[in-house]
């Protein structure tokens, strides 16, 4: 099996994280989704169907309350009030996010490599949302442009009662830092 070149930051990352494959990285409540948040998100992305912001329209369509656009859960990166800019990593992501990117001191370069979304159940206002992030795979590959490691996580969004609402498989590719010349 191919592994990153020993002594590199990528090899250190791989050694730390590959054994964690299959582990639940985090499970936390994201809070209760409210109608105003759903409506604002819907209008921001151009989802103008009244079921996203009008409770009467949503009920007449068979929903208990306004319904979130299908991609809403996956699209929200920061569920709290946000991270102060001074505490963000150089790429703008919060430290300790749901994808294990390694120790910031490794200097790894990160790039999105894909996302698949499975929509299991509509999400309506009043739903308490729980997120469980699982490390699915840490896979080293040799490419034409050098060694990289693909990291795949599965984010499962559930109701507080455990019903799966949405499942997202996210992959990022990690590369060694650029060499100074």
Secondary structure, DSSP 8 states (H G I E B T S, - for coil): -----TTSHHHHHHHHHGGGTT-EEEEEEEEE--HHHHHHHHHHTT---GGGT-HHHHHHTT-SS-B--TTHHHH-S--SS---GGGB-TTS-BTT-SS----GGG--EEEEEEEEEEE-S--BTT-EEEEEEEEEEEEEEEETTEEEEEEEEEEEEEETT--EEEEEEEEEEEE------
